[in-house]
Amino acid sequence: MKKHILTLTFIFISFLGIAQWNFVGVAGISSGWSVGNKLETDTTGHPVVIFYESIQNKASCLRFNGTEWVSVGNPSLDNFPIGSIDNFIIDKNNNYYLLFTNENFQLSCVMYDGKTWKYVGSQIIMSRQSNHATMAIDSKGVVYVGHPINSGFALLKEKDGIWIPYSTINLPTAIAYPSLKFDNNDVAYMGYTGGGLWANCSKLVNGVWKSVGNTDISAKPYAAFNTTLHITKSNEIYIAFDDGGISCYKLNEVTNTWKMMGTSGLGGKHTWLEDLSSDSNSKVYITTSHVTGDKAMCFTFNGTEWMMVGSPISESYASYVNISTNKDGKIFVAYNDFNLSKAVVKEYSLNTSTGSVAQNDQLKLFPNPSNGHFNIELTGEKFTITIHDTKGILIAEYQNIHDTVGLDSKTFRKGIYIVSIRTQNHQHYYRKLIIT
């Protein structure tokens, strides 16, 4: 068997196990393929997920109670004519709000108050003119809904059971990917892709939308897709988008300028931005998927660069990858899993189960530490090895390995890498490595 040279040191993430993405409850929580998946954590810290099941033509809302996933509301969302899911928010009083589009392309909003789902305001808010809509709730509990129109963006708010016009952004063309948020002072901000296909941000001042920072945040000539705005607990404002990879900027409110976080191109080419969020300590997270079928991933910014959180989230292609953190700092993701053809929720946590973490007699890594030669041995099993860098870019993949393999690191740069080992019996092993 041909052996190759790999100069590296393996670091075990924990003495008892390894921190990785583990299923919350059962592996698949929908009856079939899910779309529009949205994830939030409630005030008790439990994950709540909403998705649309295209085969059954219905939306479902499920909450994990610590033991199992249970349907939310009686009656459930089956009673509403949901065609697609636009937005999902849980407010500080633990009320759930769902913005959706019906089969007639009309926007509606419903709320779950702990007992039942009911319409917020009139049953129909407006007829949509584009594929994108957004929703936000201010500190007083007032609900705002907006969507692009032929000449900009229209924002409405619910008052006394009626949706009333609130403000408009007037532009030569309609915008795309609107993302509405309120800061800690109830100032409304919106990130969006403008008519020139570049990312922009505006804030509402005395009823007038004003540009925040430079007019076009994204770099020309790349168009900005999936533009997403996020405001942290400490009132820091971030905007992220796809532009030949993923870019994320933070607003300097003193100078009114945007500063890029790390470098552009997070995840490599053909990577989709799925979600942008933060935890209770204002630590920022991004989830991604890949157009060509690579795995879903999660990244966080360490002050200098973006680092992958654990191993890749999924084992295959994933879509609608949403992220949410609870008050205790636990990280949850929800997505549609291509292999399972079902909605999945995972938590980033320490896994100490012997079913996922190899025993010494199952997996051998030698020599360790290495001075130039590295082997993986799994006696009697075929396995696949994938290696990603901390930006989530696939560096190498080796398939149908049997018993022992040696690898070549000549094309690897110095740094940290994540090695994923998957056996034909569907066991998974993850290791972090450093190439020196």
C-alpha positions in Angstrom: 0.0 0.0 0.0 1.3 3.4 -1.0 2.0 5.7 2.0 2.3 9.5 1.9 3.7 12.1 4.2 1.6 14.4 6.3 3.1 16.7 8.9 0.5 17.4 11.6 -0.5 17.2 15.2 -4.0 15.9 16.2 -5.8 17.8 18.9 -8.6 15.9 20.7 -11.3 18.4 21.4 -12.4 16.8 24.7 -11.1 14.1 27.0 -14.4 12.3 27.1 -15.7 13.1 23.6 -15.8 15.7 20.9 -17.9 18.7 20.4 -20.0 18.2 17.3 -23.4 18.6 15.7 -25.9 16.1 17.2 -29.5 15.5 16.5 -32.1 17.1 18.7 -34.6 14.3 19.3 -35.1 12.0 16.3 -33.0 12.3 13.1 -35.9 13.6 10.9 -38.9 15.6 12.3 -41.0 16.0 9.2 -42.8 13.4 7.2 -41.1 14.4 4.0 -39.1 17.0 2.2 -39.3 20.4 4.0 -38.8 24.0 2.6 -38.7 27.4 4.1 -37.4 26.1 7.4 -37.2 28.7 10.2 -35.8 28.2 13.6 -36.0 30.2 16.9 -35.5 29.4 20.6 -38.3 30.4 23.0 -37.9 32.1 26.3 -37.3 28.8 28.1 -34.4 28.0 25.8 -36.1 25.2 23.8 -35.8 25.2 20.0 -39.0 25.8 17.9 -39.0 25.1 14.2 -41.5 25.9 11.4 -41.3 24.4 7.9 -43.5 23.7 4.9 -43.9 20.1 3.7 -44.2 20.3 0.0 -45.6 16.7 -0.5 -48.4 17.2 2.1 -48.9 20.8 1.2 -49.0 22.0 4.8 -46.9 23.9 7.3 -46.0 22.6 10.7 -44.6 24.2 13.9 -42.8 21.9 16.3 -41.3 22.6 19.7 -38.8 20.4 21.5 -39.8 20.0 25.1 -36.6 18.4 26.3 -37.6 14.9 25.4 -39.5 14.9 22.1 -40.9 17.2 19.4 -44.5 18.2 19.8 -46.9 20.1 17.6 -47.6 23.7 18.6 -51.2 25.0 18.9 -54.7 23.6 18.9 -55.8 24.0 16.2 -52.4 23.7 14.4 -51.3 25.6 11.3 -53.3 23.2 9.2 -56.2 25.6 9.4 -54.4 28.4 7.5 -53.9 28.6 3.7 -50.1 28.7 3.9 -48.3 28.5 0.6 -44.8 29.5 1.6 -43.1 30.7 4.8 -41.5 34.2 4.8 -40.5 34.9 8.4 -40.8 33.5 11.9 -40.2 35.4 15.2 -40.6 34.7 18.9 -41.0 37.8 21.0 -39.9 38.5 24.5 -43.3 37.4 25.8 -42.9 34.0 24.1 -45.5 34.8 21.5 -44.8 33.2 18.1 -45.3 35.2 14.9 -45.4 33.7 11.4 -45.4 35.7 8.2 -46.6 33.6 5.2 -47.8 33.8 1.6 -51.0 32.0 0.6 -51.6 30.4 -2.8 -53.0 33.6 -4.2 -49.7 35.4 -3.5 -51.1 37.4 -0.6 -49.3 38.1 2.7 -50.8 37.1 6.0 -49.5 37.0 9.6 -50.6 34.7 12.4 -49.6 34.6 16.1 -49.5 31.8 18.6 -50.3 33.1 22.1 -49.5 29.9 24.1 -52.9 28.3 23.3 -53.9 28.8 19.7 -52.9 30.3 16.4 -54.9 33.4 15.2 -54.5 36.1 12.6 -52.7 39.4 13.4 -54.8 42.2 12.1 -56.8 41.6 9.0 -56.6 38.2 7.3 -54.9 39.6 4.2 -52.2 42.2 4.7 -51.5 42.9 1.0 -50.9 41.3 -2.3 -47.2 40.7 -3.0 -45.3 42.1 -5.9 -42.1 40.0 -5.4 -40.7 36.9 -3.9 -39.4 38.5 -0.7 -41.1 39.8 2.4 -39.8 40.7 5.9 -41.2 41.2 9.4 -39.9 42.7 12.7 -41.3 43.5 16.1 -40.3 46.5 18.2 -39.9 46.6 22.0 -43.5 47.6 22.5 -44.7 44.5 20.7 -45.9 46.3 17.5 -45.6 44.1 14.4 -44.2 45.5 11.1 -44.4 43.8 7.7 -42.7 45.0 4.5 -42.1 43.9 1.0 -40.7 45.3 -2.2 -42.9 47.2 -4.6 -42.3 48.3 -8.2 -40.5 51.4 -7.1 -38.8 50.5 -3.8 -40.2 49.1 -0.6 -43.4 49.4 1.4 -43.6 49.0 5.2 -46.9 48.5 7.1 -47.6 48.1 10.8 -50.5 46.5 12.7 -52.6 48.9 14.8 -55.9 48.1 16.5 -56.4 45.1 14.2 -55.7 46.9 11.0 -52.5 47.0 8.8 -51.7 50.6 8.0 -49.0 52.1 5.7 -46.0 53.2 7.7 -43.2 54.2 5.3 -41.9 53.7 1.8 -38.4 53.6 0.3 -38.7 55.2 -3.2 -36.2 53.8 -5.7 -36.2 53.5 -9.5 -36.7 49.8 -9.2 -37.9 47.2 -6.7 -35.4 45.9 -4.2 -34.6 42.3 -3.3 -33.9 40.3 -0.1 -35.2 42.9 2.4 -34.1 42.2 6.0 -35.9 44.4 8.6 -34.6 44.7 12.2 -35.0 47.1 15.2 -32.1 48.2 17.3 -32.2 48.6 21.1 -33.6 52.1 20.7 -36.4 51.0 18.4 -34.8 52.5 15.3 -35.7 50.5 12.2 -32.9 49.3 9.9 -33.2 47.4 6.7 -30.6 45.6 4.6 -31.4 44.8 1.0 -30.1 44.4 -2.5 -30.8 47.5 -4.5 -31.6 48.0 -8.1 -28.0 47.9 -9.1 -27.7 44.4 -7.5 -25.4 45.6 -4.7 -26.0 45.4 -1.0 -27.3 48.4 0.8 -28.6 49.4 4.3 -31.0 52.2 5.3 -32.5 53.3 8.6 -35.7 55.1 9.4 -35.2 58.6 10.8 -38.3 60.7 11.5 -40.3 58.8 8.9 -37.7 59.0 6.2 -35.3 56.2 5.1 -31.7 57.3 5.0 -28.7 55.4 3.7 -26.4 53.9 6.3 -22.7 54.0 5.4 -21.6 53.9 1.8 -24.4 53.4 -0.7 -23.2 50.2 -2.2 -21.6 47.9 0.4 -20.8 44.9 -1.7 -17.9 45.0 -4.1 -18.6 45.5 -7.8 -18.9 43.9 -10.2 -20.4 41.0 -8.2 -24.1 41.1 -7.5 -25.2 40.6 -3.9 -27.7 37.8 -3.1 -29.4 36.7 0.1 -28.6 40.0 1.8 -29.2 39.6 5.5 -29.1 42.2 8.3 -28.6 41.4 12.0 -28.4 43.4 15.2 -26.9 41.9 18.3 -27.9 42.2 21.9 -25.2 44.9 22.4 -26.6 46.8 19.4 -23.9 46.0 16.9 -25.1 46.0 13.3 -24.0 43.4 10.7 -24.8 42.8 7.1 -23.9 39.7 5.1 -24.5 38.6 1.5 -23.3 36.3 -1.3 -21.0 38.0 -3.8 -18.8 35.2 -5.2 -18.5 33.7 -1.8 -19.9 35.2 1.4 -18.9 38.6 2.8 -19.9 40.1 6.2 -19.6 43.7 7.3 -19.9 45.5 10.6 -21.2 49.1 10.9 -19.0 51.6 12.7 -21.7 54.0 13.9 -19.1 56.7 14.9 -17.7 57.1 11.3 -20.9 55.7 9.6 -18.8 53.3 7.6 -18.9 49.5 7.0 -15.8 47.4 7.9 -15.4 43.9 6.4 -15.1 41.1 9.0 -12.2 39.0 8.0 -11.9 38.5 4.3 -14.5 38.0 1.5 -15.2 34.7 -0.1 -16.1 32.7 3.1 -16.9 29.1 2.1 -15.4 29.5 -1.4 -17.2 29.9 -4.7 -20.8 28.7 -5.1 -21.5 29.0 -1.4 -24.9 30.3 -0.3 -25.5 32.5 2.8 -28.3 30.8 4.7 -28.5 32.7 8.0 -26.8 35.4 10.1 -27.3 35.5 13.9 -25.6 36.0 17.3 -25.7 34.7 20.8 -26.4 36.4 24.1 -22.8 37.6 24.2 -23.1 39.1 20.7 -20.9 36.5 19.2 -21.8 36.3 15.5 -22.6 33.2 13.5 -23.1 32.4 9.8 -24.6 29.3 8.3 -23.9 28.2 4.7 -24.9 25.7 2.1 -23.2 24.9 -1.2 -24.7 25.0 -4.7 -22.8 21.9 -5.9 -24.0 19.7 -3.0 -21.3 20.2 -0.4 -22.2 20.1 3.3 -23.9 22.7 5.4 -21.5 24.6 7.7 -21.5 27.1 10.6 -18.9 29.8 11.1 -18.1 32.3 13.9 -15.8 35.3 13.9 -13.0 35.2 16.4 -12.0 38.9 16.0 -9.6 38.2 13.2 -11.0 35.6 10.9 -14.0 33.3 10.4 -13.6 29.8 12.0 -15.8 26.8 11.3 -17.8 25.7 14.3 -17.0 22.0 14.9 -17.3 19.8 11.9 -19.6 20.3 8.9 -23.2 20.2 10.1 -24.6 17.8 7.6 -23.2 14.7 5.9 -24.6 15.7 2.5 -26.4 18.6 0.7 -28.6 20.7 2.9 -30.9 23.7 2.3 -32.8 26.3 4.5 -30.0 26.2 7.1 -31.3 28.4 10.0 -29.4 29.0 13.3 -30.6 30.2 16.7 -28.9 30.3 20.1 -30.7 30.2 23.5 -30.1 32.2 26.7 -27.6 29.5 27.9 -25.5 29.8 24.8 -26.5 26.6 23.1 -26.4 26.6 19.3 -29.1 25.0 17.3 -29.5 24.7 13.5 -32.5 23.5 11.4 -32.3 22.5 7.8 -33.7 20.1 5.2 -31.4 17.1 4.9 -31.0 15.7 1.3 -30.2 12.2 2.5 -33.1 11.9 4.8 -35.5 14.1 2.7 -36.7 15.5 6.0 -36.4 18.5 8.3 -33.6 18.1 10.8 -32.6 20.0 14.0 -29.1 19.7 15.5 -27.3 21.1 18.5 -23.6 21.8 18.8 -22.6 20.0 21.9 -20.2 17.5 23.5 -20.9 14.0 22.3 -19.8 11.2 24.7 -21.8 8.3 23.2 -19.7 5.3 22.1 -21.8 5.1 18.9 -20.3 8.3 17.6 -16.9 8.4 19.2 -14.4 5.7 18.4 -12.9 3.4 21.0 -9.2 2.9 20.9 -9.5 -0.6 19.4 -11.7 0.7 16.6 -9.7 3.7 15.3 -5.9 4.1 15.4 -4.0 7.3 14.6 -0.3 6.8 14.4 2.2 8.1 15.0 0.7 10.8 17.1 2.1 13.4 17.3 3.7 13.0 13.9 7.1 14.1 12.6 6.2 13.6 9.0 4.2 10.4 8.7 0.5 9.9 9.5 -1.8 6.9 9.2 -5.5 6.2 9.9 -6.4 2.6 10.6 -9.9 1.1 10.9 -9.6 -2.7 10.8 -12.1 -4.5 8.6 -14.0 -1.4 7.5 -14.1 0.8 4.5 -14.3 4.5 5.2 -14.2 8.0 3.6 -12.0 10.9 4.7 -12.8 14.5 4.0 -10.6 17.4 5.1 -11.8 21.0 5.4 -10.0 24.2 6.3 -11.5 26.5 9.0 -13.3 28.5 6.3 -15.2 25.4 5.3 -13.5 24.9 2.0 -13.0 21.3 1.0 -9.3 20.6 0.8 -9.2 16.9 0.1 -11.4 13.8 0.0 -10.4 10.1 -0.1 -13.1 7.5 -0.7 -13.3 3.7 -0.3 -10.3 3.5 2.0 -9.8 0.0 3.6 -7.9 -0.6 6.8 -5.0 1.9 6.6 -4.2 5.0 4.6 -1.4 7.6 4.5 -2.0 11.1 3.2 0.1 13.7 1.4 0.1 17.3 2.7 2.3 18.9 0.0 -0.6 21.2 -1.2 -1.8 22.1 2.3 -0.9 25.4 3.9 0.1 25.7 7.5 -2.9 26.0 9.8 -5.8 24.2 11.3 -8.0 21.6 9.5 -11.0 19.5 10.3 -10.8 15.8 9.4 -14.0 13.9 9.0 -14.0 10.1 8.9 -17.2 8.3 7.8 -17.5 4.5 7.8 -19.7 2.3 5.6 -21.6 1.6 8.8 -22.5 5.3 9.1 -20.2 6.0 12.1 -18.6 9.4 12.1 -15.3 10.5 13.7 -14.0 14.1 13.8 -10.6 15.4 14.6 -9.0 18.8 14.5 -5.5 18.9 13.0 -2.7 21.4 12.7 -0.3 21.3 9.8 3.1 22.9 10.6 
